Amino acid sequence: MLKNKRSSGFTLVEVVLVITFMALLLTITLGNFFGTRSKYALSTTSEKIVFDLRLAYENARGQKDGTAWGVRLNNDASGQFFEIFSGDTYAGGTKSSRTVLPAEVKFIAPAAGSNTDVLFAKLTGLPAASASITIGLKNFASVTKTITVNANGTVTY
């Protein structure tokens, strides 16, 4: 009796196709993972800025330390960060809490090389001026969040 000799296994073409398909799936999965992680960093950063602005507002209204309170949004050579301070100015005030922006996030407004101080008046909590802060993702220019402080001190995003 003659038996058919069939070799079992995969051909080189089949192996290459499977490896190519797996690499494609891995690329898509990692791209989505890192995009989601960056968007999460943007979201949590905007929430932290809003929290700090509202805290400064409440501290000013409550006359904590008997002075005005504010938040410095810094986007110059000394770094990208935001910081709560008490006092009539950032330079002469007492710095309270500094948060550095995550690596994936950048300030759009204030523009590069500048900074913005949002200062809330003692007792009333009214800001010295309305403000608009925009942050975005470094690798996805179209993904941004804008935080607004209106003339009444209300913070929205």
C-alpha positions in Angstrom: 0.0 0.0 0.0 1.1 3.4 -0.9 0.5 6.1 1.6 0.3 9.8 0.7 3.1 11.7 2.1 1.6 14.9 3.4 3.8 17.2 5.4 2.1 19.0 8.2 2.9 22.6 9.1 2.6 26.0 7.6 4.1 27.4 4.5 6.3 30.5 4.6 3.6 32.6 2.9 1.1 31.7 5.6 3.5 32.5 8.4 4.4 35.9 6.9 0.7 36.7 6.4 -0.1 35.9 10.1 2.9 37.9 11.4 1.9 40.9 9.2 -1.7 40.7 10.4 -0.6 40.6 14.1 1.8 43.5 13.6 -1.0 45.5 12.1 -3.4 44.7 15.0 -0.6 45.6 17.5 0.0 49.0 15.8 -3.7 49.9 15.8 -4.1 48.8 19.4 -1.0 50.7 20.7 -2.1 53.8 18.7 -5.5 53.8 20.3 -4.0 53.2 23.8 -1.5 56.1 23.6 -4.2 58.4 22.1 -6.6 57.5 24.9 -3.9 58.0 27.5 -3.0 61.4 26.1 -6.7 62.5 26.0 -7.0 61.3 29.7 -4.0 63.5 30.6 -5.6 66.5 28.9 -8.9 65.9 30.6 -7.4 65.5 34.1 -5.1 68.5 33.6 -8.1 70.7 32.6 -10.0 69.5 35.7 -7.0 70.3 37.9 -6.7 73.8 36.5 -10.5 74.3 37.0 -10.2 73.0 40.6 -7.3 75.4 41.4 -9.1 78.4 39.9 -12.2 77.6 41.9 -10.1 77.1 45.0 -8.4 80.5 44.5 -11.8 82.0 44.0 -13.2 80.5 47.2 -10.1 81.5 49.2 -10.4 85.1 48.0 -14.1 85.2 48.9 -13.5 83.6 52.2 -10.7 86.1 52.9 -8.3 83.3 53.7 -5.0 84.9 54.9 -6.8 88.3 54.5 -5.7 88.7 50.9 -6.5 88.2 47.2 -5.8 84.8 45.6 -4.8 83.8 42.1 -3.5 81.2 39.7 -0.4 81.7 37.5 -0.5 79.9 34.2 3.1 79.8 33.1 4.3 79.0 29.6 7.8 80.5 29.3 11.4 79.4 29.6 11.0 78.5 33.3 8.5 75.8 32.3 4.8 74.9 31.7 3.0 74.9 35.0 0.2 76.5 36.9 0.4 77.6 40.5 -1.9 78.9 43.2 -0.7 82.0 45.0 -2.0 84.4 47.7 -1.4 88.1 47.5 -2.0 91.0 45.2 0.6 89.9 42.6 2.3 86.6 41.8 5.8 88.2 42.2 5.0 89.5 45.7 2.7 86.7 46.7 3.0 83.5 48.6 3.1 80.5 46.3 1.0 77.6 47.4 0.7 74.7 45.0 2.5 74.1 41.7 1.4 71.6 39.1 3.6 70.9 36.0 1.8 70.0 32.8 2.2 66.3 31.8 4.5 65.6 28.9 1.6 65.1 26.4 -0.1 68.4 27.3 0.8 72.0 26.3 -0.5 75.5 26.8 -2.0 77.1 23.7 -3.1 80.2 25.7 -1.2 81.6 27.3 1.1 81.6 24.2 4.6 80.3 24.3 7.0 82.7 26.1 4.3 84.3 28.2 2.1 83.7 31.3 -1.3 84.7 32.6 -2.3 85.5 36.2 -6.0 85.1 37.1 -6.4 87.1 40.3 -9.5 87.0 42.4 -10.2 90.0 44.7 -10.5 89.6 48.4 -14.1 89.4 49.7 -15.9 89.6 46.4 -13.9 86.9 44.5 -14.3 88.9 41.4 -11.5 88.4 38.9 -9.3 91.4 37.9 -10.2 90.5 34.3 -12.0 87.7 32.4 -9.6 85.0 31.2 -9.5 82.2 28.7 -7.0 79.3 29.1 -6.5 76.7 26.3 -4.6 73.5 26.7 -4.0 70.9 24.0 -2.2 67.7 23.1 1.3 68.0 21.7 0.8 65.1 19.2 -2.9 65.9 18.3 -3.1 69.6 17.6 -6.9 69.4 17.0 -7.6 68.1 20.5 -7.9 71.0 23.0 -9.8 72.1 26.1 -10.7 75.8 26.8 -11.3 77.0 30.4 -13.0 80.4 30.8 -13.2 82.6 33.8 -16.0 85.2 33.3 -16.3 88.7 35.0 -18.3 87.2 37.8 -15.6 84.7 38.7 -17.4 81.7 37.3 -15.1 79.0 35.9 -16.4 76.9 33.0 -14.8 74.3 30.7 
